[in-house]
Amino acid sequence: MDSVDFEKIFNEELNDLIELLKIESVYDENSVSEKMPYGENVYKAFVYMKEKAIRDGFEVTDHESQALAISTGKKGKRIDIPSHLDVVAADKEDFNIRIEDGKLFGRGTSDMKVPMYLTYLSLRLLKEKYPDMNKEIRIVLGSDEERTMDDMKYYVAKEGYPDFAFTPDGYFPVGIGEKGAIMWTLSSGYNGIISSLNGGSQCNVISPYASCVLNDDDPNKINEYLKNNKMDANVSFKDNKVFIETKGVAAHASKPSLGHNATVDLLKIIADVYDDETCKILCDIFSDSYGRGFGSFVSEDQSECLSVNLGILKIENNSLSAMVDCRYPFGFKAEDLTLKIKDKLGMNVSLDYNDEPTLCDADDPYVKILLDTYRENTNDYSKPVVSGGVSYAKVFKHCVGFGPNFPDGEAVAHQKGEYVKISDCLKMFKIYYEAIEKLILWEE
C-alpha cells in the first residue's frame, strides 16, 4: 500500500466539507414534495453530494432523492458503505461550523457527515488507484435515518442486499450488533393542573427542554419547591397562570448517562407540588432510564442495558400524547415490553416501530478485515461491541458499525456542541482508506 498524505488531502477538502456541514439537513414536513421526499433542507445536502460525486467521476444513481448510490468497480460482488445526510434538529448555533482547539464543531460532525465524507474521499482515491477493481464498492447516502429509515429500505428493495456493508455510524473497533429499537406512542385524556405542556425535541433524543402553563394563580409554591430541589428551572406568572420552563442535557436516547431529561424534571415538579396523578405515573416510569419503572431492568452497563426515554410529551385541550424510545438487548420481546409498560401507565400504548436486535459473527472474514485494520492503526485490541444505537446496519443485516467513535472518545451525537477532533479525522481517514483497500483486494 503506497503512502498517502491524508492530512494534505483532508485540508484540501475541508472547505467543501464545511459547506456540507452548514446545510441544515433536518427533516422539514412543510417542504416535503415528490421531488424532495424529506423536505428542502435534506434535499440540499443530497444534491450537494450528488453533484460532487458526478464531478469526481463516479457512477451515480439517484433513487428518487431517497438514497444516492455512488459506485465504482465491476458488477458482481458488492460492498456498500451506507451513511446518512440528515441530522437531528438543533439550535441555529449548532450550524455555526467552526474549528476551535483542534476540534471541528457543528451539527453532523460526529453524526455523521464527517465520517461519511472520509469514506467518500477514501473511495475516490482508491477508484483512481484501482480502475479495474474486481468488485463493486458503493457509498450509499440516505436522507431519513434519524426518523424512519424508509429511505434505505426503499434502496434495498430496489437494489437488493450487498454481500457486505459497513456504516461509519457507530463505534470502533467494530460494532457487530445493535440492540432492538422500539418507538411507542402514548395517548390518553388528561384532567389535572396542567393547561398545556410541551417537552422534548425528538423521540430518540433525551429531552433538552420542557415548558408548561398551569391553571394556578400562585407561583410561590413552585418557587419554594425549587429552593429545596436543585433543578434548572424558571418560573413566571402571567394572566393568572403559572409558567414553568426546565432545561436538560440533550444526548442520544440510547446513552442515558450522557443526558438529562428536562421533561421528567418538569413532571416531577408538578407531581410533587400538586400531587398530579398523571405526572406521578409518568415520573415513576421514566425517571429511571434503565427500565426499573416498568420491571425491565437488566444493567446500567452500556452493552447490556435496556434503556427507555420519554422523548416527546404534549398536553393540550385535556389530551395527552407522547413518544417514547426504548432500546432492548437479546432476551426481550417488543410485544412483552409493550404489555408491561401499558399495564404500568394505564394509557393507550401503540407499538409504532420495532427493529429486533441484530448480531454479526465476530469471526466473519469481512468483519475481521475491518477489525484487523483498526488494530494495526491503533494498537487497541478492544473487543467488538454491541451498540444501543440504531443505524442502517439494521436495514442491511450483514452490516456492522465501523467508527467514528473511538473507545476513549466522548460520544457527542445529538448533543449541543457536537464536534469531532481533527486528529481523529485523520486517524479515521487512514483506517477507512486501508480497510476499503483490503476489501477491494480480498479474494474469497
C-alpha positions in Angstrom: 0.0 0.0 0.0 1.5 3.3 -1.1 1.9 6.3 1.1 -1.0 8.7 1.1 -0.8 12.2 2.6 -4.1 12.0 4.5 -3.6 15.4 6.2 -2.9 17.2 3.0 -6.0 15.7 1.3 -8.2 16.4 4.3 -7.1 20.0 4.4 -7.7 20.4 0.7 -11.2 19.1 1.2 -12.0 20.9 4.4 -13.8 23.9 2.9 -16.1 21.6 0.9 -16.8 19.5 4.0 -17.7 22.7 6.0 -20.1 23.8 3.2 -21.9 20.4 3.6 -22.0 20.7 7.4 -23.5 24.2 7.0 -26.6 22.7 5.3 -29.3 22.4 7.9 -30.4 19.0 6.7 -33.2 18.4 9.2 -36.5 16.8 8.0 -39.0 19.5 7.2 -42.6 18.4 6.8 -43.7 21.7 5.4 -41.5 21.4 2.3 -42.0 17.7 1.5 -42.8 17.0 -2.1 -42.4 14.3 -4.7 -39.1 15.8 -5.7 -38.0 16.4 -2.0 -39.4 13.5 0.0 -37.9 14.6 3.2 -38.1 18.3 2.7 -36.0 21.1 1.2 -33.2 21.1 3.7 -32.2 17.4 3.4 -32.6 17.7 -0.3 -30.0 20.4 -0.5 -27.4 18.1 1.2 -28.5 15.3 -1.2 -27.9 17.5 -4.3 -24.6 18.8 -2.9 -23.2 15.3 -2.7 -24.7 14.1 -5.9 -23.1 17.0 -7.9 -19.8 16.4 -6.2 -19.8 12.7 -7.0 -20.6 13.4 -10.6 -17.8 15.9 -10.9 -15.4 13.3 -9.3 -16.3 10.8 -12.0 -18.3 8.3 -10.0 -21.2 6.3 -11.4 -24.2 7.9 -9.6 -27.7 6.5 -9.2 -30.4 8.7 -7.7 -33.2 6.7 -6.1 -35.9 9.3 -6.2 -34.0 11.6 -3.8 -34.3 9.0 -1.0 -30.9 7.4 -1.4 -27.9 8.1 -3.6 -25.6 5.3 -4.8 -22.1 6.4 -5.6 -20.3 3.5 -7.2 -17.1 2.2 -8.7 -15.8 -1.2 -9.8 -17.1 -4.2 -11.7 -20.6 -5.5 -11.1 -20.7 -8.8 -9.2 -19.6 -8.9 -5.6 -20.9 -5.7 -4.0 -19.9 -3.9 -0.8 -22.0 -1.0 0.4 -20.9 1.8 2.8 -24.2 3.4 3.9 -24.3 6.8 5.6 -27.0 9.4 6.2 -27.1 13.1 5.3 -29.9 14.1 7.6 -29.3 15.3 11.1 -31.4 15.8 14.2 -32.9 19.2 15.0 -30.5 21.7 16.6 -30.2 25.3 17.6 -29.1 27.7 14.9 -25.8 28.0 16.8 -25.1 24.3 16.2 -24.8 25.1 12.4 -22.1 27.6 13.1 -19.4 25.4 11.8 -16.0 26.3 13.2 -12.6 24.9 14.2 -11.5 25.6 17.8 -8.8 23.9 19.9 -8.2 21.2 17.3 -11.9 20.3 17.0 -14.4 20.7 14.2 -17.7 21.9 15.8 -21.2 21.7 14.4 -24.2 19.5 14.0 -23.4 16.5 11.8 -19.7 16.5 12.6 -19.9 13.2 14.6 -23.3 12.0 13.4 -22.4 11.6 10.6 -21.4 13.9 7.7 -17.7 13.9 8.6 -17.1 10.1 8.7 -19.3 9.7 5.6 -17.1 12.3 3.8 -14.0 10.4 4.8 -15.2 7.2 3.4 -16.1 9.1 0.2 -12.6 10.6 -0.1 -11.1 7.1 0.5 -13.1 5.6 -2.3 -12.3 8.4 -4.6 -8.6 7.8 -4.0 -9.0 4.1 -4.5 -11.0 4.5 -7.7 -8.0 6.1 -9.2 -5.6 3.6 -7.8 -7.7 0.5 -8.9 -9.5 1.5 -12.1 -10.2 -2.2 -12.8 -11.2 -3.4 -9.3 -13.0 -6.7 -9.5 -15.8 -5.9 -7.1 -18.3 -3.0 -6.8 -17.9 -0.6 -3.9 -20.7 1.9 -3.2 -21.0 4.8 -0.9 -24.8 4.9 -0.3 -26.3 8.1 1.1 -29.6 8.2 2.8 -31.9 11.1 3.8 -34.1 9.9 6.7 -32.0 7.7 9.0 -32.9 9.8 12.1 -36.6 9.2 11.7 -37.8 6.2 9.8 -35.0 4.7 7.7 -37.6 4.3 4.9 -35.1 5.8 2.6 -32.7 2.9 2.8 -35.5 0.3 2.9 -36.5 1.8 -0.4 -33.0 1.5 -1.7 -32.6 -2.1 -0.6 -36.0 -3.0 -2.1 -34.7 -1.6 -5.5 -31.1 -2.8 -5.4 -31.1 -5.9 -3.1 -28.7 -6.6 -0.3 -25.0 -6.3 -0.8 -22.6 -9.1 0.0 -21.4 -7.0 2.9 -21.8 -3.5 4.3 -20.3 -1.3 7.0 -21.6 2.0 8.2 -19.4 4.7 9.8 -22.2 5.4 12.2 -21.2 3.5 15.3 -18.1 2.6 17.3 -14.6 1.3 16.9 -13.2 -1.3 16.9 -16.3 -2.8 15.2 -20.0 -2.7 16.2 -21.0 -6.3 15.5 -24.5 -5.8 16.8 -27.3 -3.4 17.7 -30.0 -3.7 20.4 -33.6 -3.8 19.4 -35.3 -0.5 19.0 -38.9 0.4 19.9 -40.9 3.6 19.4 -44.1 3.8 21.4 -46.8 6.4 21.1 -48.8 7.1 24.2 -52.2 8.8 24.4 -54.9 9.5 27.0 -57.2 12.1 28.3 -55.9 14.5 30.9 -57.7 16.2 33.8 -55.3 18.0 36.1 -53.5 21.2 36.9 -51.7 21.5 33.5 -53.3 23.8 30.9 -50.6 23.0 28.3 -47.3 21.3 28.2 -44.6 20.8 25.6 -41.5 18.8 26.2 -38.7 17.4 24.1 -37.4 17.7 20.5 -37.3 14.2 19.1 -38.2 10.7 20.2 -34.6 9.4 20.1 -33.1 12.5 21.9 -33.1 13.0 25.6 -35.3 16.0 26.2 -33.2 19.2 26.4 -36.2 21.5 27.3 -39.8 21.5 28.5 -42.3 24.1 29.4 -45.9 24.2 30.7 -48.7 26.5 31.7 -50.6 25.7 34.9 -54.1 26.6 36.0 -52.8 28.1 39.2 -52.6 31.7 40.4 -49.8 31.2 42.9 -46.2 30.8 41.8 -44.9 30.8 45.4 -45.4 27.0 45.8 -43.2 26.2 42.9 -40.6 28.8 43.9 -40.4 27.3 47.4 -40.1 23.8 46.0 -37.2 24.9 43.7 -35.3 26.4 46.6 -35.1 23.0 48.1 -34.6 20.9 45.0 -31.8 21.6 42.5 -33.2 21.8 39.0 -32.5 24.1 36.0 -36.0 25.7 36.1 -37.6 29.1 35.7 -41.0 30.2 37.0 -43.0 33.2 35.9 -46.5 34.4 36.4 -48.8 36.0 33.8 -52.6 36.3 33.1 -53.3 34.5 36.4 -51.3 31.4 35.3 -48.0 29.9 36.3 -45.4 29.3 33.6 -42.5 26.8 34.2 -39.6 26.1 31.9 -37.0 23.4 32.6 -33.7 22.7 30.8 -31.9 19.4 30.5 -29.0 18.0 28.5 -29.6 16.5 25.1 -28.0 13.2 24.2 -28.7 10.1 22.2 -31.6 8.2 23.8 -29.5 5.0 23.9 -27.0 6.6 26.2 -28.9 7.8 29.3 -25.8 8.6 31.3 -24.8 11.4 28.9 -28.0 13.4 29.1 -30.6 14.7 31.5 -34.3 14.8 30.7 -35.9 18.2 31.2 -39.4 16.8 30.7 -39.0 14.3 33.6 -37.8 17.2 35.8 -40.9 19.2 34.9 -43.2 16.2 35.6 -41.5 15.7 39.0 -42.1 19.3 40.0 -45.8 19.1 39.2 -46.2 15.7 40.7 -44.5 16.8 44.0 -46.1 20.2 44.3 -49.7 19.4 43.1 -49.9 15.6 43.6 -50.9 15.3 40.0 -51.7 11.7 39.3 -50.7 11.6 35.7 -47.4 13.3 36.3 -46.7 10.9 39.2 -47.3 7.9 36.9 -45.1 9.2 34.1 -42.4 10.1 36.7 -42.4 6.7 38.2 -41.8 5.0 34.9 -39.5 7.4 33.1 -37.3 8.9 35.9 -35.2 5.8 35.7 -33.7 5.4 32.2 -32.9 1.7 32.6 -36.4 0.1 32.8 -36.8 -0.1 36.5 -40.0 1.8 36.3 -41.8 -1.0 34.4 -39.9 -4.0 35.7 -37.4 -4.4 32.9 -34.1 -3.5 34.5 -31.1 -5.6 33.4 -28.0 -3.5 34.0 -26.6 0.0 33.6 -23.7 -1.3 31.5 -23.9 0.2 28.1 -23.5 -3.1 26.2 -26.2 -4.9 28.2 -28.8 -2.5 29.5 -32.3 -1.8 28.4 -32.8 2.0 28.0 -36.1 4.0 27.9 -36.5 7.7 27.0 -39.6 9.9 27.2 -38.6 11.9 24.1 -41.7 14.0 23.4 -44.7 14.9 25.6 -47.5 17.2 24.8 -50.6 18.1 26.8 -53.3 20.4 25.5 -57.1 20.6 25.4 -57.3 17.9 28.1 -55.4 15.4 25.9 -52.0 13.8 26.4 -49.7 12.4 23.7 -46.1 11.2 23.9 -43.4 9.4 22.0 -41.1 7.0 23.8 -37.8 5.4 22.7 -36.7 2.1 24.0 -33.5 0.1 23.2 -33.5 -3.6 24.4 -31.0 -6.4 24.4 -31.5 -10.0 23.3 -33.8 -11.9 25.6 -36.7 -9.3 25.4 -39.6 -9.2 23.1 -41.2 -6.0 21.9 -44.7 -7.3 22.5 -44.0 -8.3 26.1 -42.4 -4.9 26.8 -45.4 -3.1 25.3 -47.8 -5.0 27.6 -45.7 -4.3 30.7 -45.4 -0.5 30.1 -49.1 -0.3 29.1 -50.1 -2.0 32.3 -48.0 0.4 34.4 -49.2 3.5 32.5 -52.9 2.8 32.3 -52.9 4.6 28.9 -53.2 3.8 25.3 -49.8 2.5 24.0 -49.2 1.9 20.4 -46.1 0.0 19.2 -45.3 2.0 16.1 -41.8 0.8 15.4 -39.8 -2.3 16.3 -36.5 -3.4 14.9 -35.2 -6.5 16.6 -31.6 -6.9 17.8 -29.0 -7.8 15.2 -25.7 -9.5 15.5 -22.9 -10.4 13.1 -20.3 -13.1 13.7 -17.1 -11.6 15.0 -15.2 -14.3 13.0 -16.9 -13.2 9.8 -14.0 -12.7 7.3 -15.3 -9.2 6.3 -15.6 -8.2 9.9 -12.1 -9.5 10.6 -10.7 -7.3 7.8 -12.1 -4.2 9.5 -11.1 -5.3 12.9 -7.5 -6.1 11.9 -7.2 -2.7 10.0 -8.3 -0.8 13.1 -5.9 -2.7 15.4 -3.0 -2.2 13.0 -3.6 1.5 13.1 -4.3 1.9 16.8 -2.7 -1.0 18.7 -6.0 -1.1 20.5 -7.2 -4.7 20.9 -10.6 -3.9 22.4 -13.3 -6.4 21.7 -16.1 -5.8 19.2 -19.1 -4.1 20.7 -22.9 -4.3 20.7 -24.4 -0.8 20.4 -27.6 0.6 21.7 -27.9 2.9 18.7 -29.9 2.2 15.6 -28.2 2.6 12.3 -28.6 1.4 8.7 -27.0 -1.8 9.9 -30.5 -2.9 10.8 -31.7 -2.5 7.2 -28.7 -4.1 5.6 -28.4 -7.1 8.0 -24.9 -8.3 7.0 -23.6 -4.9 8.1 -21.5 -3.6 11.0 -20.8 -0.3 12.5 -17.2 0.9 12.0 -16.4 4.2 13.8 -16.5 7.1 14.1 -16.4 6.9 17.9 -13.2 5.7 19.4 -13.3 3.7 22.7 -11.5 6.5 24.6 -13.5 9.3 23.0 -16.5 11.4 24.1 -19.8 10.3 22.4 -21.4 13.6 21.4 -24.1 12.6 18.8 -27.3 14.6 19.2 -25.8 16.8 21.8 -25.3 20.6 21.9 -21.7 21.4 21.0 -21.3 18.3 18.8 -17.8 18.0 17.5 -15.1 15.7 16.1 -11.3 16.1 16.7 -9.2 16.9 13.7 -6.7 14.3 14.9 -9.4 11.7 14.9 -10.5 12.7 11.4 -7.0 12.0 10.1 -6.9 8.7 12.0 -10.3 7.7 10.7 -9.4 8.7 7.1 -6.4 6.3 7.1 -8.4 3.5 8.7 -11.2 3.8 6.2 -8.9 4.0 3.3 -6.9 0.9 4.3 -10.0 -1.1 5.2 -11.7 -0.4 1.9 -8.5 -1.2 0.0 -8.3 -4.5 1.8 -11.9 -5.3 1.0 -11.2 -4.5 -2.7 -8.1 -6.8 -2.8 -9.5 -9.6 -0.7 -10.3 -12.8 -2.7 -12.8 -15.1 -1.2 
